[in-house]
């Protein structure tokens, strides 16, 4: 019996990835891309970037054009200024390329580390649903969390979840986040495949609530016999992408213009976590 051969990259994929990596072979461009991605408000003037990097504006403009050519950044004219911002798709496309090239798409799942000591998680209860719906409404209002445009009733939301696979996070006695898994299909062959959601209250973000929820979610799903968890995230929601990768989720694809929200076509990033416990 022979082992299964690992899939190989097509020449076209390899050439595309090589062009991306070649662009980032220049340390000034690496610093520039980092400066743009970390800029408050998400956009920077070329003059400000040149000052931050200690290079001339002409040098900065040249490197911006190189990054723009491969799609890492977007340049918009605002009055007399050129504003540079990160192309949201590259925030997922570049890590995905590295995952593919290094073969880590099949890496063993992991869990978030350094969980907060002041956050606890438990199975959701009926009395939690008012807080759960309020947190869901906050996420819906950002327009970067879901394609849904209305908050469901408590009965509708609970009816979607798989039994025993919905949890809340508490901090100082208050519900500050929740996560749940819904089935992707009614067919028995997909009984171990679920779509996951994670929401954190606006006031509690940045405190590790998401990490605590993801750690509970993936270990609970493993224990329940789920062999695959998947989720779709807007590429603009970089915090959620980072959080899910810390829990063993891997980028599978960027689904371009997959659906419309408020009349605008949006992309999503499809991520998946495979359990090795099942």
ABEGO torsion letter per residue (X at the ends): XBBBBBBBBBAAAAAAAAAAAAAAABAAAAAAAAAAAABBGGBBBAAAAAAAAGBBAAAAAAAAAAAAAAGABBBBBBEABBBBBBBAAAAAAAAAAAAAAAGAAABBBBBBBGBBAABBBBBBBAAAAAAAAAAAAAAAAAGAABABABBBBAAAAAAABBBGABBBBBBGGBBAEBBBBBBABABAAAAABBBBBBBBBAAABGAGAAAAAAAAAAAAAAAAGBABBBBBBBAABAAAAAAAAAAGBBBABBBBGABBBGGBBBBBBBBBBBBAAX
